[in-house]
Structures are given as structure tokens and as C-alpha cells.
Amino acid sequence: MEELKPDSPYKTEKDKKLFYCSPKWEKLRLIALKRDNYECQECKRQGRVTVDSKKIAGEKKKVRMNVHHIKELEDYPELALDLDNLETLCIRCHNSTHGKEFKLKRKEKRWQDEWW
């Protein structure tokens, strides 16, 4: 992993949060989503299709797409608003890219008896 550049304006979580809440980022994020047709680009490379779901009033949204910096924000602040450095990823692929894979544990059967 590359070292953080000393001149990076995105050193702290607070700095990153300010960036991700900025109007410039929100506008560029929507452009990237539209460019990628609201599809996860990593799933697409693997032959799967994962598209963003539509929000239905009163229900939790099932799939949410992230716009991912290919070259990390902290390491390449000059590419923070470069559309060519962005790609749309589903939450699963985004977490996997950052080494945050979550595996669901299956519940063990309460009884080990055979069922006839």
C-alpha cells in the first residue's frame, strides 16, 4: 500500500466527510452513476448484472451503488474530481475492494437428530 502524501487534504475522516458532502462531489457522483448506467462495473467484469434498485416509499432500498475512486482519494487528491478515476460499484464489490468482506454465519441446527 502506498504511503499517504503529506500534502493530501483528505487525511482525516472529517476532511473526507466534508468532501463527500460537497456539492461538487454530489454532482460528479450522479454523472458517474449515469455514465455507468447505474450498474456495478465489477459485477459486469465478472459476467454478473447488479443494477441499482428504485426507492419505494415506506421500504428500505435493496441495492445501493457507490461511486468508487479507482486511485484512492488519500493517495491521489488531485484525482478526487476526475471522472476517469471513478467507477460505480455495488456495496458488496466496494466492500470487497476495500477488504471489508462480510460473510454471513449460518445458524447451526438446534437438534442434530435425523428427521424422518
N, C-alpha and C positions, 0 to 999 in steps of 0.2 A: 504494500500500500504506500502511496506517495505521501510525503510529508506535507503538512499544511503550509501554504505560503504565508510568510509573515505579514504581507500586505493585504491579505484577504479580509474583506469587510464582513464576511459571514463566519466569524469564529465562534460565536456563542449561539445558543438556542434562541435567545431573544432577537439577535440580528437576523437569524434565518426566518423566524416567525414574522418579523416586520417585512421582510422581502416577500414571503409567500402570501401576505395580506395586502400587498401593494396593488394598486390599480393596473400598473404596467404588467405585472405577473398575471393577474386575472385575465387581462385581455389576451396576452400571448398564450396562456393556457387554453383558452377557448379556441384560438386559431389552431393550435396543435391538435386538439381533440377533433376539430372539424377536418383538418388535413388527413388525419389517420382514420377518419370515418367512424370515430368512437369505438374502434376495435383495438384489442390488445395486440401489439406488434410482436411480442414474444410468443404468444399463443399461435399467432399467424405463422411465424417461422417454424413452429413445431407441427403445423398442419391442423391446429385446432382453431375454433372460432369462439371468441369471447367478446360479446358486444355489451355496451352499457345498457342498463335497464332504464325504463322511464319511471319517474316518481309518480306513484299513485297516492292520492290524498288518503291519509289515515294508515298507510302501510309503510314499513321500512323498505328503503330501496335495497334491492338484492345485490346488484353489481355496481361498483363504483370504480371509475377509471382514474388512475393517477397519471400526471404528466411527469415523466422522469427525466432528470438531467443525465445524459449518457456520460459526459465527463462531469464529475461531481462539482457541485456549487462551491464547496470549501476550497477545492484544489484549483478550480478554473473560474474565478469570479468574473473574468472578462467574457465568459460564455454564458453567463446567467440568463441573458435575454436573447440568446441566439437560437432561432427556431430550428436550425440544423442540429443543435445539440439536445433536442427534446424528442421524446417518443412517448406514446400512450401505452401504458401497461395496466393490466388488471391488478387488483390488490394482491392477489396470490403471487403473480410474477414479480411485482415490485418488491414485496417482502422477500422473496427468494433471491432477487438480485442483491439485496442488502443483507443476506444471511439471516433473515428472520423467519425461517420456515416454522410453521406450527403444525404439528401432527396431532390429530385427534386420537385420544386413547379410547379404545373400545372397552366397554364395561365387561368385566368378567361375569360369566354366568353365576348366579347366586347358588344354584344347585348343580352339582356335577353328575347327577343321576341321568341315566338314559331315559329318553321319552319313547314310549311305545305307541 
